[in-house]
Amino acid sequence: MYTCFDVAIENKVAHVRLNRPDALNTMIPQFWSELPQLVGDLSDRGDVRVIVISSTGKHFSAGMDLSVFTSSGLSMDGEPGRRNATFMILVKRLQESFTALERARVPVLAAIQGGCIGGAVDMVCAADMRYATADAYFVVQETNIGMTADVGTLQRLPKLIPDGVARELVYTGRRMSAQRAYEVGLVNQVFDDHEALVAGVLEIAAEIATKSPLTLWGAKEALVYARDHGVPDSLHQIALWQTGAFQPADMMESFAAKGEKRPPAYEDLPPAPSGI
């Protein structure tokens, strides 16, 4: 169905795998259209409560493939102002591919092995949580090839790790090891190898999937909003959310399940409106 991904759904967890290991899972043109489509489709279903993004082969991803620029149809001819302003459309479309992870109604977890390079750093920064193998590393590769990263790393990374650490990583283009990434809070946990990583992250996802999907959606909306706004505005946002979305049914199910010593059975989200 997809050129760049395999998708499997089990027990309300969607497992999305980058599936071009022989090409180091580089981000070819199809990647940029397929990722937001599949994440949006999974989010819209209603019966998926968590998305896990993992990869195959030696490296998570070597980042953007240069064919993205050669196949975009962007002409380098013509009046410079018009040409350059049109280039902005391409950049913003690439940005939207990763922003789709933040817009999903469900948590998105990234499981990273080997190299997470260039555009791959942009992608995982848009996930809710990141996990890594002991041999994983992160590189803002754009610095090393003479360009400024422009698809989300510079905007999201300083919100995830200390500002000075982010600047050093960006300015030097050095590799950050999985252990250092754990120490500064970029990843939540480091696993010994790829097999343990995927199994461990799927286990975490399964635990999250037992929670109320409406609660998770509301929490994600509030956390992303609070990252980009001040406390007063963020308190107002959650008050508005609760005004419309707070319902006692899930709380009553939680209490009943605890009293009956059974797992709670929460209603799925309704499918998102389609055809518009």
C-alpha positions as CSV (number, residue, x, y, z in Angstrom):
1,M,0.0,0.0,0.0
2,Y,2.9,2.3,0.9
3,T,6.3,2.7,-0.8
4,C,8.2,3.8,2.4
5,F,6.2,2.2,5.2
6,D,4.6,-1.0,6.6
7,V,1.7,-0.6,8.9
8,A,0.3,-3.2,11.3
9,I,-2.5,-2.7,13.9
10,E,-2.9,-4.9,17.0
11,N,-4.8,-4.2,20.2
12,K,-5.4,-0.6,19.3
13,V,-1.7,0.1,18.7
14,A,-0.6,1.0,15.2
15,H,3.0,0.0,14.4
16,V,4.4,2.0,11.5
17,R,7.8,0.9,10.2
18,L,10.1,2.6,7.7
19,N,10.8,-0.2,5.3
20,R,13.6,0.8,2.9
21,P,16.6,-0.5,4.9
22,D,18.8,-1.0,1.8
23,A,18.5,2.7,1.1
24,L,19.1,3.6,4.7
25,N,15.4,4.7,4.9
26,T,16.1,8.0,3.2
27,M,13.2,10.2,2.8
28,I,12.3,10.1,-0.9
29,P,9.4,12.1,-2.4
30,Q,6.8,9.4,-1.6
31,F,7.8,9.5,2.1
32,W,6.7,13.1,2.5
33,S,3.2,12.5,1.1
34,E,2.8,9.0,2.7
35,L,3.7,9.9,6.2
36,P,1.1,12.6,6.9
37,Q,-1.5,10.5,5.0
38,L,-1.0,7.4,7.0
39,V,-0.7,9.2,10.4
40,G,-3.9,11.2,9.6
41,D,-5.7,8.0,8.6
42,L,-4.7,6.2,11.7
43,S,-5.6,9.2,13.9
44,D,-9.0,9.5,12.1
45,R,-10.0,5.9,12.5
46,G,-11.0,6.2,16.2
47,D,-10.0,2.6,17.1
48,V,-6.2,3.4,17.2
49,R,-5.0,4.8,20.5
50,V,-1.3,4.9,20.0
51,I,1.1,5.1,17.0
52,V,4.6,3.6,17.2
53,I,7.1,4.6,14.5
54,S,10.1,2.3,14.2
55,S,12.5,1.4,11.4
56,T,14.4,-1.4,9.7
57,G,18.0,-2.1,9.0
58,K,21.2,-0.6,10.4
59,H,19.9,3.0,10.6
60,F,16.6,4.6,11.6
61,S,16.9,7.0,8.7
62,A,19.7,8.9,6.8
63,G,17.4,11.8,6.3
64,M,16.1,13.6,3.2
65,D,16.8,12.2,-0.2
66,L,18.0,14.9,-2.7
67,S,15.4,13.6,-5.2
68,V,12.9,15.6,-3.2
69,F,14.2,18.8,-4.7
70,T,14.8,17.4,-8.2
71,S,11.3,15.9,-8.5
72,S,9.4,18.8,-6.9
73,G,8.8,20.6,-10.2
74,L,10.3,23.7,-8.7
75,S,12.0,25.7,-11.5
76,M,15.2,27.6,-10.8
77,D,14.5,29.9,-13.7
78,G,12.4,33.1,-13.8
79,E,12.2,36.2,-11.7
80,P,14.1,35.6,-8.4
81,G,11.4,36.9,-6.0
82,R,8.6,34.8,-7.5
83,R,10.9,31.7,-7.7
84,N,12.0,32.1,-4.1
85,A,8.6,32.7,-2.7
86,T,7.4,29.6,-4.5
87,F,10.2,27.6,-2.9
88,M,8.6,28.5,0.5
89,I,5.6,26.5,-0.5
90,L,7.8,23.4,-0.8
91,V,9.4,24.0,2.6
92,K,6.1,24.5,4.3
93,R,4.7,21.3,2.8
94,L,7.7,19.3,4.0
95,Q,7.2,20.9,7.5
96,E,3.5,19.8,7.5
97,S,4.5,16.2,6.9
98,F,6.0,16.1,10.4
99,T,3.5,18.5,12.1
100,A,1.0,15.7,11.3
101,L,2.5,13.8,14.2
102,E,1.6,16.6,16.6
103,R,-1.8,16.9,15.1
104,A,-2.7,13.3,15.6
105,R,-5.4,12.6,18.2
106,V,-3.2,9.9,19.7
107,P,0.3,9.7,21.2
108,V,3.1,9.0,18.7
109,L,6.2,7.1,20.0
110,A,9.4,6.9,18.0
111,A,11.8,3.9,18.3
112,I,15.2,4.8,17.0
113,Q,18.1,2.5,16.1
114,G,21.4,3.4,14.5
115,G,21.7,6.8,12.8
116,C,18.9,9.4,13.1
117,I,20.3,11.9,10.7
118,G,19.1,15.2,9.2
119,G,15.4,15.1,8.4
120,A,15.0,12.1,10.8
121,V,15.8,14.4,13.7
122,D,13.1,16.8,12.5
123,M,10.7,13.9,12.4
124,V,11.4,12.4,15.8
125,C,11.3,15.8,17.5
126,A,7.6,16.0,16.4
127,A,6.8,12.7,18.2
128,D,5.5,12.6,21.7
129,M,8.3,10.4,23.1
130,R,11.5,9.0,21.7
131,Y,13.3,5.8,22.6
132,A,16.7,4.5,21.3
133,T,19.1,1.6,21.0
134,A,22.5,1.9,22.7
135,D,24.1,2.4,19.4
136,A,21.8,5.1,18.2
137,Y,23.0,8.6,17.5
138,F,21.5,11.9,16.4
139,V,23.0,14.4,13.9
140,V,21.7,17.7,12.6
141,Q,23.3,16.8,9.3
142,E,22.1,20.0,7.6
143,T,24.9,21.9,9.3
144,N,27.5,19.6,7.8
145,I,26.3,20.1,4.2
146,G,26.0,23.9,4.4
147,M,22.4,24.5,5.0
148,T,20.1,25.6,7.8
149,A,17.7,22.9,9.1
150,D,14.2,24.0,8.1
151,V,11.7,21.2,8.8
152,G,11.3,21.5,12.6
153,T,14.5,20.6,14.4
154,L,15.4,24.2,15.2
155,Q,11.9,24.9,16.4
156,R,11.2,21.8,18.5
157,L,14.6,20.6,19.7
158,P,15.2,23.5,22.1
159,K,11.8,22.7,23.7
160,L,13.0,19.1,24.4
161,I,16.5,19.6,25.7
162,P,18.4,22.5,27.3
163,D,18.9,25.4,24.9
164,G,22.6,25.5,25.0
165,V,22.9,21.7,24.4
166,A,20.6,22.1,21.4
167,R,22.6,25.0,20.0
168,E,25.9,23.0,20.4
169,L,24.3,20.0,18.5
170,V,23.1,22.3,15.7
171,Y,26.2,24.6,15.4
172,T,28.8,21.8,15.5
173,G,26.9,19.1,13.5
174,R,28.4,16.5,15.9
175,R,26.9,13.2,16.7
176,M,24.9,12.9,19.9
177,S,25.1,9.4,21.4
178,A,22.0,7.6,22.7
179,Q,23.4,7.9,26.2
180,R,23.9,11.6,25.9
181,A,20.5,11.9,24.4
182,Y,19.1,10.1,27.5
183,E,21.1,12.3,29.9
184,V,19.7,15.5,28.4
185,G,16.1,14.2,28.0
186,L,15.9,13.8,24.2
187,V,15.0,10.1,24.7
188,N,13.1,8.5,27.5
189,Q,14.9,5.2,27.6
190,V,17.9,3.4,26.0
191,F,17.6,-0.3,25.0
192,D,20.4,-2.8,24.4
193,D,19.4,-3.6,20.8
194,H,16.8,-3.2,18.1
195,E,14.7,-6.2,19.1
196,A,14.6,-5.1,22.7
197,L,13.8,-1.5,21.6
198,V,10.8,-2.4,19.5
199,A,9.4,-4.8,22.0
200,G,9.9,-2.3,24.8
201,V,8.3,0.6,23.0
202,L,5.3,-1.6,21.9
203,E,4.9,-2.6,25.6
204,I,4.8,1.1,26.6
205,A,2.3,1.8,23.8
206,A,0.1,-1.1,24.9
207,E,0.0,0.4,28.4
208,I,-1.0,3.8,27.0
209,A,-3.7,2.2,24.9
210,T,-5.5,1.0,28.0
211,K,-6.2,4.6,29.0
212,S,-9.2,6.6,28.0
213,P,-8.6,7.8,24.4
214,L,-10.5,11.0,25.1
215,T,-8.3,11.7,28.0
216,L,-5.1,11.1,25.9
217,W,-6.4,13.3,23.2
218,G,-7.1,16.1,25.6
219,A,-3.8,15.8,27.3
220,K,-1.9,15.9,24.0
221,E,-3.8,19.0,22.8
222,A,-3.0,20.7,26.1
223,L,0.7,19.7,26.2
224,V,1.3,20.9,22.6
225,Y,-0.6,24.1,23.2
226,A,1.3,24.8,26.5
227,R,4.6,24.3,24.8
228,D,3.9,27.2,22.5
229,H,1.9,29.5,24.8
230,G,2.2,31.1,28.3
231,V,0.6,29.7,31.4
232,P,-2.5,32.0,31.4
233,D,-3.3,31.2,27.8
234,S,-2.7,27.5,28.4
235,L,-5.0,27.4,31.4
236,H,-7.7,29.1,29.4
237,Q,-7.2,26.5,26.6
238,I,-7.7,23.5,29.0
239,A,-10.7,25.2,30.6
240,L,-12.3,25.5,27.1
241,W,-11.4,21.9,26.3
242,Q,-12.9,20.6,29.5
243,T,-16.1,22.7,29.0
244,G,-16.8,20.6,25.9
245,A,-15.0,17.3,26.3
246,F,-15.1,16.6,30.1
247,Q,-17.6,13.8,30.5
248,P,-18.2,11.5,33.6
249,A,-18.6,8.3,31.6
250,D,-14.9,7.4,31.5
251,M,-14.4,8.3,35.1
252,M,-17.3,6.2,36.1
253,E,-15.9,3.3,34.1
254,S,-12.5,3.8,35.8
255,F,-14.1,3.6,39.3
256,A,-16.2,0.6,38.3
257,A,-13.3,-1.3,36.9
258,K,-11.2,-0.7,39.9
259,G,-14.0,-1.8,42.2
260,E,-14.6,-5.0,40.1
261,K,-10.8,-5.6,39.8
262,R,-10.9,-5.7,36.0
263,P,-9.3,-3.6,33.2
264,P,-11.4,-0.6,32.2
265,A,-13.2,-0.7,28.9
266,Y,-13.3,2.7,27.4
267,E,-15.2,3.7,24.3
268,D,-13.1,4.4,21.2
269,L,-13.1,7.8,19.7
270,P,-15.6,8.3,16.9
271,P,-14.1,8.3,13.4
272,A,-13.1,11.8,12.3
273,P,-15.5,13.4,9.8
274,S,-14.5,12.5,6.2
275,G,-15.3,13.7,2.7
276,I,-14.8,17.3,3.4
